[in-house]
Amino acid sequence: MNARISPLVLSVDARLRSRPQQHDSLCAEAQADYQRLRHAYAKVARDEPGHEVAFAMIGADMDRAYARLQMLLGRPAPVTDASPVDRRLPHR
C-alpha cells in the first residue's frame, strides 16, 4: 500500500470499484474536465499569451483535475510542488 494515499481516498476508491458504472461515469467526467481545462489553457496561450494570472489559475485547476483523474484510475498522484494558487489558500 502506498503510504501517501489517505485511508479516506482508499475507501472511496473501494466503493467506486464496487460500482463499475458509477466509476466509469466519474472517470469520463474527470477526463472531460481535464480536456476542457487543457483547451482553455491553449486558448489563453493563443489569444492572450501575456496573461500570467489566467495561466496560473488554469494551471492550478489542471493539476487538481489531473490528480483526481489519476486517483480514479488507480494510479499514484503526481508529486508536484504546490501551485501559487494553492500556496495562497488557507490550510484546513
C-alpha positions as CSV (number, residue, x, y, z in Angstrom):
1,M,0.0,0.0,0.0
2,N,1.2,3.5,-0.8
3,A,1.7,5.4,2.4
4,R,0.9,8.7,0.7
5,I,-2.7,7.8,-0.1
6,S,-5.1,8.6,2.8
7,P,-7.4,5.9,4.1
8,L,-10.4,8.1,3.0
9,V,-9.2,8.0,-0.6
10,L,-8.7,4.3,-0.4
11,S,-12.2,3.7,1.0
12,V,-13.8,6.0,-1.7
13,D,-11.8,4.1,-4.3
14,A,-13.0,0.7,-3.0
15,R,-16.7,1.9,-3.0
16,L,-16.4,3.2,-6.6
17,R,-14.8,0.0,-7.8
18,S,-17.7,-2.0,-6.4
19,R,-20.0,0.1,-8.6
20,P,-18.3,0.0,-12.1
21,Q,-20.9,2.1,-13.9
22,Q,-20.6,4.9,-11.4
23,H,-16.8,4.6,-11.5
24,D,-16.8,4.8,-15.3
25,S,-19.1,7.8,-15.2
26,L,-16.8,9.6,-12.8
27,C,-13.7,8.8,-14.9
28,A,-15.4,10.1,-18.0
29,E,-16.4,13.3,-16.2
30,A,-12.9,13.8,-14.8
31,Q,-11.4,13.2,-18.3
32,A,-13.8,15.8,-19.8
33,D,-12.9,18.3,-17.0
34,Y,-9.2,17.8,-17.7
35,Q,-9.6,18.2,-21.5
36,R,-11.8,21.3,-21.0
37,L,-9.1,22.9,-19.0
38,R,-6.4,21.9,-21.5
39,H,-8.4,23.6,-24.2
40,A,-8.9,26.7,-22.1
41,Y,-5.1,26.9,-21.4
42,A,-4.4,26.6,-25.1
43,K,-6.9,29.3,-25.9
44,V,-5.3,31.7,-23.4
45,A,-1.9,30.8,-24.8
46,R,-3.1,31.6,-28.3
47,D,-5.3,34.7,-27.6
48,E,-3.6,36.3,-24.5
49,P,-0.1,35.0,-24.2
50,G,0.9,37.6,-21.6
51,H,-2.0,36.9,-19.2
52,E,0.1,35.2,-16.4
53,V,-2.8,35.2,-13.9
54,A,-5.0,33.2,-16.2
55,F,-2.2,30.7,-16.8
56,A,-1.6,30.3,-13.1
57,M,-5.3,29.8,-12.3
58,I,-6.0,27.4,-15.2
59,G,-2.7,25.5,-14.5
60,A,-3.7,25.0,-10.8
61,D,-7.1,23.7,-11.9
62,M,-5.5,21.4,-14.4
63,D,-3.2,20.0,-11.7
64,R,-6.2,19.2,-9.5
65,A,-8.2,17.7,-12.3
66,Y,-5.2,15.5,-13.4
67,A,-4.7,14.3,-9.8
68,R,-8.4,13.5,-9.5
69,L,-8.3,11.6,-12.8
70,Q,-5.2,9.6,-11.7
71,M,-6.9,8.7,-8.3
72,L,-10.0,7.5,-10.2
73,L,-7.8,5.4,-12.5
74,G,-6.0,3.9,-9.5
75,R,-2.6,5.4,-10.4
76,P,-0.4,7.3,-8.0
77,A,-1.0,11.0,-7.9
78,P,1.8,13.1,-9.5
79,V,4.2,14.6,-7.0
80,T,4.4,18.3,-7.7
81,D,5.1,21.5,-5.8
82,A,2.1,23.4,-4.7
83,S,0.9,25.8,-7.3
84,P,1.0,29.6,-6.4
85,V,-2.8,29.5,-6.1
86,D,-2.7,26.6,-3.6
87,R,0.0,28.3,-1.6
88,R,-2.2,31.3,-1.1
89,L,-5.2,29.3,0.1
90,P,-5.6,28.8,3.9
91,H,-4.7,25.3,5.1
92,R,-7.5,23.5,6.8
